[in-house]
Amino acid sequence: MSAGIDEVKQAIRRRIWDLLVQEHVVKHGVHGYIPAFAGADAAAGRLAALPEWQAAQVVKAVPDRAQQPVRERALLDGKLLYVAVPRLAAELPFFVLDPADLTAAPGQAATTEHAAHHARKIAVEDMRRVDMVVVGSVAVNRRGTRVGKGAGYSDIEVALLQEAGRIGPSTVIVTTVHPLQVIDDAIPETEHDFSVDLIVTPDEVIQCEPQRRPTGLYWNTLTPAKIAAIPVFAARAADVRRGGRRRRSAASGGVGV
């Protein structure tokens, strides 16, 4: 990402974090995080009333606290739920929560703390096709362009699912936010950014178009530190290096192992 785009997005983040604190709709300490906003339960309820939600059988959601009411509602409504392991910091980067096999009430099972200790982890290749993806945002405009907290994990998760064929044009991407997080600003986009199809607040549902999705992972946008920190990427990078060594060995007359 260019420095200019990064600076614009960071300025939007700071403005919205400050505004949410000023208006007392989040707790102090929100800076650097997806805001757990007042009204998150109502936004989840409004989402659950939509036909897109009712048609979805498989939902993938972020682990942020702001989307905990959505995760709970998915389990209450009998949907298979995938939740990203925080920071994708596991060789199997998604938790799977099946309403038929819960070891706790949906409200507790939907917490990241419970998932970390009790949920089974799964590889993206072993996931079912996802009908709806639920993401968090710091800010989002009515065109569906969003700004996350700046770590890039939601972009990576969507790219992983896209590359593995687990989402497609029919998959609905949704963000739940406070009305103050919906802005009129133009937000710069890069090739690895995705748009949301629906913005759901406690008060309204906003349809966004046109749909914009990455075709897969853009390795040129990942730093060596990011690759090393995400086991799935570190393993892929190691495979590429081994493949390169085997090709060089074969080209020089050696035998690859």
HELIX and SHEET records of a PDB file:
HELIX    1   1 ALA A    3  GLN A   22  1                                  20    
HELIX    2   2 ALA A   40  ALA A   48  1                                   9    
HELIX    3   3 PRO A   51  ALA A   55  1                                   5    
HELIX    4   4 ARG A   65  GLN A   67  5                                   3    
HELIX    5   5 GLN A   68  LEU A   76  1                                   9    
HELIX    6   6 PRO A   86  LEU A   88  5                                   3    
HELIX    7   7 PRO A   99  ASP A  101  5                                   3    
HELIX    8   8 PRO A  106  ALA A  109  1                                   4    
HELIX    9   9 THR A  112  HIS A  118  1                                   7    
HELIX   10  10 VAL A  124  ASP A  126  5                                   3    
HELIX   11  11 TYR A  153  GLU A  163  1                                  11    
HELIX   12  12 PRO A  179  GLN A  181  5                                   3    
HELIX   13  13 TRP A  219  THR A  221  5                                   3    
HELIX   14  14 PRO A  224  ALA A  229  1                                   6    
HELIX   15  15 PRO A  231  ALA A  251  1                                  21    
SHEET    1   A 8 ARG A 120  ILE A 122  0                                        
SHEET    2   A 8 PHE A  94  LEU A  97 -1                                        
SHEET    3   A 8 LEU A  80  ALA A  84 -1                                        
SHEET    4   A 8 VAL A  58  ALA A  61  1                                        
SHEET    5   A 8 MET A 132  VAL A 135  1                                        
SHEET    6   A 8 VAL A 172  THR A 176  1                                        
SHEET    7   A 8 LEU A 198  VAL A 200  1                                        
SHEET    8   A 8 VAL A 205  GLN A 207 -1                                        
SHEET    1   B 3 ARG A 146  VAL A 147  0                                        
SHEET    2   B 3 ALA A 139  ASN A 141 -1                                        
SHEET    3   B 3 VAL A 182  ILE A 183  1                                        
END                                                                             
